[in-house]
Amino acid sequence: MEPIPPMVTVTTSSCLIEPTPTDVPQAITSPA
């Protein structure tokens, strides 16, 4: 188990913050 680099944590945080509230419902409404 290697330590998670800070960049990965930042990228993950960005991914979670990037999607706007409008995009979230869209993804749920759109059948995958």
WOURVEN-V43229 format. One line per field, one symbol per residue. phi: phi as a letter, one per 30 degrees, with the letter a starting at -180 (. if undefined). burial: + if it has 9 or more other ideal C-beta (glycine too) atoms within 8 Angstrom, else -. A space follows every 10 residues. Layout:
phi = ???
burial = ???
//
This chain:
phi = .ddddeeddd dddddddeed edddeedddd dd
burial = --------+- ---------- ---+------ --
//
